[in-house]
Amino acid sequence: MAATRTAHTVWNGNLVDGSGEVTFDSSGIGTQAVSWPSRAEQANGRTSPEELIAAAHSGCFSMALSHGLTGAGVPPTRLETTADVTFQPGEGITRIHLTVQGEVPGLDEQAFAAAAEAAKKNCPVSQALTGTVITLTATLA
């Protein structure tokens, strides 16, 4: 069965001087402030579309990697994934770099790196972002 998740944004004013709020409707986890300076300069306590993409990508990738490892008979004890999404004003999102460190008993670095590459390729968020260069660093703890 398909699942749909919803968030909405209310924006006030022009791009540079305006601001908005992103509300996470499906989960009810709250509302976060967003602005052009938080996107193109410093966060200063506000989020950005790129931070939201980073959260989605790190979560999706971790789930895909866990699933792949478990299916291969080597379930992970722990995976920690960071997604760095780079936004260049005037160009857009120019790259995403995933960094994952895993604790996977019985698995060597080479097999872990291969599993991580497969997860990067196959996670639904990676697939949705195919127009962006996605790189990966994978290490075992």
C-alpha positions as CSV (number, residue, x, y, z in Angstrom):
1,M,0.0,0.0,0.0
2,A,1.3,3.5,-0.9
3,A,2.0,6.0,1.9
4,T,1.8,9.7,1.5
5,R,3.4,12.1,3.9
6,T,2.6,15.8,4.0
7,A,4.3,19.0,5.1
8,H,3.3,22.5,4.2
9,T,5.0,25.9,4.2
10,V,3.6,29.4,4.7
11,W,5.8,32.1,3.2
12,N,5.5,35.8,3.9
13,G,7.1,38.5,1.8
14,N,9.7,38.5,-0.9
15,L,12.5,35.9,-1.2
16,V,15.4,37.9,0.3
17,D,13.6,39.7,3.1
18,G,10.7,37.3,3.7
19,S,10.5,34.3,5.9
20,G,8.3,31.3,6.4
21,E,7.4,28.3,8.5
22,V,7.5,24.6,7.4
23,T,5.0,22.4,9.3
24,F,5.4,18.6,9.5
25,D,1.8,17.7,9.1
26,S,2.0,13.9,8.9
27,S,4.2,13.4,12.0
28,G,3.1,16.4,14.0
29,I,6.6,17.0,15.1
30,G,6.2,20.7,14.8
31,T,6.9,23.8,12.8
32,Q,10.3,25.1,11.8
33,A,11.3,28.6,10.6
34,V,12.9,29.0,7.2
35,S,14.3,32.0,5.4
36,W,16.6,32.9,2.5
37,P,19.6,33.7,4.8
38,S,19.1,30.4,6.6
39,R,19.4,28.7,3.1
40,A,22.2,30.7,1.5
41,E,24.2,31.9,4.5
42,Q,24.1,30.7,8.1
43,A,21.3,28.7,9.6
44,N,20.9,30.8,12.7
45,G,18.3,28.5,14.3
46,R,16.3,28.1,11.1
47,T,16.1,25.2,8.6
48,S,16.3,25.1,4.9
49,P,15.0,22.9,2.0
50,E,18.5,21.5,1.8
51,E,18.6,20.5,5.5
52,L,15.2,18.8,5.1
53,I,16.6,16.9,2.0
54,A,19.7,16.0,4.1
55,A,17.4,14.6,6.8
56,A,15.3,12.6,4.3
57,H,18.4,11.3,2.5
58,S,20.3,10.2,5.6
59,G,17.3,8.4,7.0
60,C,16.4,6.7,3.7
61,F,19.9,5.6,3.0
62,S,20.3,4.2,6.5
63,M,17.1,2.2,6.1
64,A,18.2,0.9,2.6
65,L,21.7,-0.1,3.9
66,S,20.2,-1.8,6.9
67,H,17.8,-3.7,4.7
68,G,20.5,-4.8,2.3
69,L,22.9,-5.9,5.0
70,T,20.2,-7.9,6.8
71,G,19.2,-9.5,3.5
72,A,22.8,-10.5,3.0
73,G,22.9,-12.2,6.4
74,V,24.9,-9.6,8.2
75,P,22.5,-7.3,10.0
76,P,24.1,-4.1,11.3
77,T,24.4,-3.3,15.0
78,R,24.5,0.4,14.3
79,L,24.7,2.8,11.3
80,E,25.4,6.5,11.5
81,T,24.8,8.5,8.4
82,T,25.4,12.1,7.6
83,A,24.1,13.8,4.5
84,D,25.8,17.0,3.4
85,V,23.7,18.9,0.9
86,T,25.4,21.7,-0.9
87,F,23.4,24.6,-2.2
88,Q,24.9,27.3,-4.4
89,P,22.8,30.4,-4.9
90,G,22.1,30.9,-8.6
91,E,22.9,27.2,-9.4
92,G,20.8,25.2,-6.9
93,I,21.7,22.0,-5.2
94,T,25.1,21.0,-6.6
95,R,26.0,17.9,-4.7
96,I,25.2,15.6,-1.8
97,H,27.8,13.7,0.1
98,L,26.8,10.7,2.3
99,T,29.1,9.6,5.1
100,V,28.2,6.4,6.9
101,Q,30.0,4.6,9.7
102,G,28.8,1.2,10.5
103,E,29.1,-1.5,13.1
104,V,28.5,-4.8,11.2
105,P,29.8,-7.9,12.9
106,G,31.3,-10.3,10.4
107,L,31.7,-7.9,7.5
108,D,34.9,-6.4,6.1
109,E,35.5,-2.9,4.8
110,Q,35.2,-3.9,1.1
111,A,31.9,-5.7,1.6
112,F,30.6,-2.8,3.6
113,A,31.6,-0.2,1.0
114,A,29.9,-2.4,-1.7
115,A,26.7,-2.6,0.3
116,A,26.7,1.1,1.0
117,E,27.1,1.9,-2.8
118,A,24.2,-0.4,-3.5
119,A,22.1,1.4,-0.9
120,K,23.1,4.8,-2.3
121,K,22.0,3.7,-5.7
122,N,18.7,2.1,-4.6
123,C,17.3,4.2,-1.8
124,P,14.2,6.0,-3.0
125,V,15.5,9.4,-2.0
126,S,18.7,8.9,-4.0
127,Q,16.6,7.8,-6.9
128,A,14.4,10.9,-6.6
129,L,17.6,13.1,-6.6
130,T,19.3,11.5,-9.7
131,G,19.9,15.0,-11.2
132,T,22.4,15.7,-8.4
133,V,25.9,14.3,-7.9
134,I,25.8,12.0,-4.9
135,T,29.1,10.8,-3.4
136,L,29.7,8.4,-0.6
137,T,32.3,7.6,2.1
138,A,31.7,4.3,4.0
139,T,33.7,3.0,6.9
140,L,33.4,0.4,9.6
141,A,33.7,1.5,13.2
